């Protein structure tokens, strides 16, 4: 299992102000966290900072805390059903190791925290240059706790900032095939963005384009999540996929194509042939640092919105809306929008990417009933045209711009939501960064597994598609066996 910690930009700013002292003395505090558990990674999501009050700590070189402070933290953690994290600062730069005093303090806390909360103690260290290091203390045997260093710590808001433990997750060495890419933003930023663990949900026209763009800029770990198979009607939209792939699982076909075009020999592309509404798809998504939403239905967007806030995993989302004119002789209008959902940004519901009532309709199965769909109003999203590859190129490019802005933040600026109107050629960026008043999603920030347990409810369409693929394969094998038997008889 990989271990990590994530926190919002707001909590990061609070902790930096408290822990990085002008006198360069060490300081400390406790935090509460919730867990976010993927198939390969467990993450502690910082939910609340419990600052020390007067008399709660003693600053004397190596800072220490009082029993009263710890007792107060335990009481609050029990009331809120959270885990406990212990944080201190070091007057040095970069990812920090642990001194004997640090180890003694955390090994003393680990059994007490586990006994009271049922969760491991999470320890964190902040350096002078605002680099985080972290570890989980896992119970290995009675009265014995094993330190599991985190691979990374993520700070997420208007930007995605990551601190890496190079021994566990070393930067890649790029050859001359990436010289042009590195010349745009430099080796340090290349090492940074190449280690972001990225999931793509939906491998249609936009998702397949984004996937190739990511391998071309040297991203190391990519997870492809889609339950569908390649069909003839997809061939004018799927990037890199031709007739020979018809009938194959989309994610497998696209992975095979990507491996033929990547210049990065160390790339790791994982495939997950499940819906994000299924346990396997959800757990794969929770392994990621960032998700691309390349779906066109409200149910998966709803789940991705929940993930963005409850798990503090930013979601880069985009969508296309096209219509023919009434005579069917030309395009009437086309527009596409891209944005990021997560801490410090508007959620997908507030920005208008789905309606709750449409989520309920899809979950009920009614959107698969042609008689019901026929009765929906003409402007309902279900009647919109399929994505066109030429327009998907633009959406894929704009989603990549959102991703690069989030990671690189050139000149300290960041890219907000953008909508392009094809007819006029104009880009609208006048969108609010904040959710609407009374939106429920900001309150879900950092709740992690407490919400995740409600999301993977199963997806009948995905189950049916997989069964159809199995049936077709069995039918094909039966034909081969029958043909072989006829040949033997001859």
N, C-alpha and C positions, 0 to 999 in steps of 0.2 A: 504494500500500500504506500502511495505517495502522500506526504503530509504538507499542508500549506496553511497560510493565514491570509485573510483578506479584510480590508477595512475601507470605509468610505473616506473621501477627501475631507469631509467635515471632521470625522474622528481623528484622522491623521493630523490635521491642523491643531486640534485641541491637545493632542499628545505631544507634538513637537514644541508647542508653546510651554508646556509644563516641564518636559523632560530635558530639553536643551537649555541649560542654565548659563547666564552670562559669566558666572564665576567658574565654569567648567567643572563643577562638582557633579557627581552622579546623583540621580534622583530616581524615584520609583512611583508606581501606582498600580492599581488593580483594574481589570476590565471584566466585563461579562461577555460571553460569546455563545452563539448557537452553532450547531454543526451543519455542514452541507456535504453529503456523502454520495460520491459517484462510484462507478464500478472499479476505478483505479486510484481515486484520490479522495482523501478526507480533508475538509477545509474547516478551520475555525473562523467564523464570521464575527468580527468585533461588533457587539450590539450596543454597549454602553460603557462609558468610562466612569469609574468611581474614584474621584480624586481624594487624596488625603486631606484631612482637616488638621487644624492646629493640634500638635502633639501626637499625630498619627505616625510620624517618621522621624528618624534621627539622621541628620546629614553630617557625616564625619569622615570624609574620604569615601569609604565604602558605605553607602546608605543602608539603613535598616528600618524595618517597620515595627509597630507595636502590635501586641496581641489584640488590643481593642479594635484597631483598624481591620485586621483580618476577620475578627468576629462579625464586624459590621458588614463586610463584603459577603461572608457566608450567608448571613441573614437575607440580604437582598437577592443573592443568587438563588436561594431556595424559594423565595417569594415569586421570582420570575421564571423559574425552571431553566436556568442558564448554567453554562460552564464558567469556570474562573480562569482568567489569564493573569499572569504576573509579569509586569514590564519594568525594566530599569534602563538607564542610559549609560553609555560608555564614552569617555572623553577621547575618542579616536575616530578614524574614518573607515568606511567600508563595512562589509559583512563581518560581524564580530563573533569570535569564539567565546568560550566560557572559562573564567578563572575558577580556581578551587572554591573560593567563596561563593561564586555564582552557583556552582554545582551543588554545594552544600545547602544553600538556601532553597533551591528548587527541589532537591531530593527530600528535603524536610517537608515541603509543602505538598508534594505529589500525593502521598497516601492520604493526607487529611482532605484534600480536595476531592479525590476519587471516592472516599468513604461518604462524604456529604452530598456531592452532586451526582455521583455515578459516572462522571465524565473525567477524562484525563486532564491534568494540569497542562496549560499551554504557557510556555515562557517566551518572552520577546525581549530583544535588545535593540535600542536605537542609538546610532552613531552620531557624531557631530555633523556629518554631512547628510543626515536624514536618510541613511540606508538602514533598513530593517533586517534583522535576523530573527529566526524563531525555531522552536522545537516543541514537540509533544512528548509528554512523559507517559509511556504506555506500561501498564502493569504486566510484567512478564512472568512472575511467580509470586507466591506469598511474600510480602514485605520487600519485594524487589521491583524496581521501576526502571525501564529502559528508555534512554533518551533517543528520540527519533527526530533528527534534524529535518527542518522543512527544506524543500527544494527551492521555494520562493515565497515572497510576501508581496501581495498585490494591494496597491492603493488606487481606488477607482472613483472618478467623478467626471469633471470636464476632460481629464486626461487619464490614461492608463499607465501607471508607474509601477514598475516591478523591481524588486531587489532579489538577486539570484545567489544561491550558494553554488559557486562555480565547481566545487568538488562533486556535487551531486548532479549538476546540470551545466556542464561546461559550454562556453560559447563555441560556435562552429568556426572552422577555418575555411574561408572562401578563396577560391582560385580566381584566375583571370577571367573566367566566364561570368563573374559577377562584378567586374571592374566598373562597368557603366552604371550599374545599380548603386554600388557603394559610393561612386563619385557624386551622387545626388545628395546624400545625407551623412556620409562618413562611416568609418568602421565601428565606432561606439554605438551609433544608432542601429546599424545593421545587426550587430550582435544582440541588441535589445529586441528588435522586432522579429528577428528570426527565431527567438525562443518563446514567443507568445504561442500558447497552445490554442489552436483555433478549430472550432466546429462549424460546419456548414449544414444547416437544416433545410432540406429541399434541394435536390440536384437536378432541377429543370434547366431552363434556358439561362436564367441569371446565376443559379448556383454553380453550374458547370463552368461558366465564364470566370466567376470569382475563384473557383478552385484552381484553374490554370494560372490566373494572375498571382495567386499566393505562392505556388511552387516556383514561378518565374522570379519572384523577389527573394526567394531563399527561406521561406518559412519552414521550420523543421518538423513540426507535428501538426497534422491536419486530420480531423475526424469527419467523415462523410455520413450523414444521417438521412436516409430516405428509404421507404418501404417498397417503392414502386419498381416496375420492370420497364425496360425499353420497349416502346411500341412504334409501329410505323409512323403514327401521327406525331411522334416526338422528333423525327429525324431532321425536320427543318429548323429545330430549335436547340437541340443538345450539342454542346461544344465538343468536337472531337469524336463524335459517335456516328457510325455509319450502319449500313444494312446488316452487316455481319453480327451486330450486337442486339438485333431485335430478339426479344424474349429473355435477354439476360437481366439480372438484377442491376439496376442503374448504378448503384454505388460501386459495384465490382467492375462494371464496364468502364466507368469514368476513372477509377483508380488505375486500371491497367493502362488507359490512355495517358494519364498523368505521368506514370513511370517512364513512358517513352519520350516525354518532352522535357522532363526536369533536368537541369544541369547540376542539381544538388544530390550527390550520391548518398547523403546521410538523411534524406527526407524519410519520414515515417508517415504513411497514409493508412489510417484505419477505416474500416467500413462497418457500418451498422445498418443492416437492412430492416429497420423498424421505424415506426412512427414515433414522433416525440411524445405522443400520448400513451405509448407503451413503456413498460418498465425499462426495457433494454435501451430504448432511444433516450429516455430521460436520464438514465444513469450515465450514458455516454456523453450527453451534453454537460452534465455536472462535472466532468473531468476537465472542462475547457476553461481558458481564461477569457475568451471572447467568442460570441456566436454570431454568425451571419444568418439572418432570417431571410430565406429565399423561397418562402411559401406563399400561396395565394388563397388560403382558406382562413377563416376566423378562428377555428379551434386551435391549430398550432400556434397562431399569433398570440392568442390568449395565454397559452402555456409558456411561450417565450417571454411574454410580459411578466408573468409570475416569476420566472427564473431570473430575469434582469434585476428585479427588486429584492425578492426574498433571498437570493443567493449572491447578489452583487456581482453578477456576470453581465457586462455590457452586451447589448444586442444591437447589431447593425442591421437595420431593416430597410427594405425598399419595395416599391410596388409600381405597376404600370396600369393605366386605365386608357383603353382605346375604344373607339366606336366608328362604324361606317356611317355614312350619311343615309338618309331615309330611302334613297333610291338604290343603295348598295353599289354605287358606281365609283366611290372614292372614300378615302379616310375623312371622317368628320372632325374628330379631335383625338389627340394623344397627349398624355402627360405622364410624368413619372416623378416619384418622390423618394428621397432617402433621408435617414435620420438615425440617431442612436438613442436607445432607451436604457435607463439605468440611473444610478444616483446622480443628482444634480441636473437631471434632464427630464423632459416630459415623457410619460409612459405612452405605449402604443395606442391605448384606448383614448387618451386625451388628445392625441395628435390625429385621431380619426382613422386609424388603420383597421379597426374592426368595431362592431357593435355587439354588446353582450347578448342581445336577442338572436343575432346570427350564430353566435357560439352555441347557444342552446339548440338552435335548429340543426346545426351540423351534428351535435352530440346525439340528438334524437334520431338521426338517420334520414330525416325528411329531405335533406338536400340531395340525397341519392334517389329520391322518388321522382321520376320524370313528370308524373301527373301533378304532384305538388309544386314542382319547380315551374311548370307551365303557368300556374296560377299566380306566381309572384309578379310584382310590378316590373315594368320594362327596365327601370333604372336600378333594379336590385343587382348586387355585385355578381350574382351567379350567372347573369346574362351577358356579362362583359366578354369581349373577344379574348382568344388565347394570346399569350405573349408572342411578339414578333421578334425574331433574332436580332434584327437591326436595332430595335429599341432596347432589347435586353442588354446589348453591348453597352449602351449608355448607362443603364441602371447599374450594371456590374462595375463600370468605371466609377460612377458616383459613390457606390458602396465602398469601393477601395479607397476613394478619397476620404470618406468618413473614417475608415479604419486607420489610415496613415496619419490623419490629423489627430486622432485620439492618442496614438502611440508617440508620434514625433513632436507634436505641438511646436512647429516652427515659429520663431519669434514670440513664443509664449501665447500664440493665438490658437483658437480651436474652431472647427467647422460646425456650424449649426445645421438644422434641418434645411433641406433645399428641395424645391419643386420646379421641374422644367416643363415648359409648355412648348410642344413641338411646332404648333402652327405659328406662334409669334416669335419663337426662339429666345424667350426670356426665362430667366431663373428668378424665382421668388424665394427669398430667405427671411421673410418677415414672420417668423414663427416664435411663439413663446417657448422658452426653455423649461418653464415650470408647468406642473400639472394643474388642472383646473381646481377651483375651490371644492373642497369636500371629496376629492379623489381618494380612493382607498389605498392606492399603491404606495405612497410615501410611508404609510404606517406599517407596511409589510417589509420594509427595508431590513434585511439581515435576519429574517425569521427562519431561513434555511429549511431544514428537514421538517420543521413543524408545518410547513406548507407543501413541501415536496411530496409528502405522503398522500396528498389529496389529488395529485396531478395525473399519475399514471393509471388511468382507469380502463385502459384497453381501447383498441381501435378496430371495429369490425371490418371496415374497408381494407385496412392493411392485412388483417388475417385472411380475408377472402382472396386478395391478390397473391399472397404467398401460397395459399392452397391451390390456386389456379396454376401457378408456376410449377408446383410439385406435380399436379395432374398432367400438365403438358409434357413434363420431363418423363413421367412414367409411361405416358402414351407413346412418346417417341421411342423409348427403350423397348416397349412391347413390339413396335413395328420393326425395329432392328432385329429382335429375337425371332420374330415371325419370318422375316426375310432370310435370315441366316438358316432357319429350319428348312425353308423351301429350297435353298441352295443345296443343302445336304441331301435332301430327298432326290434332287436331280443327279 
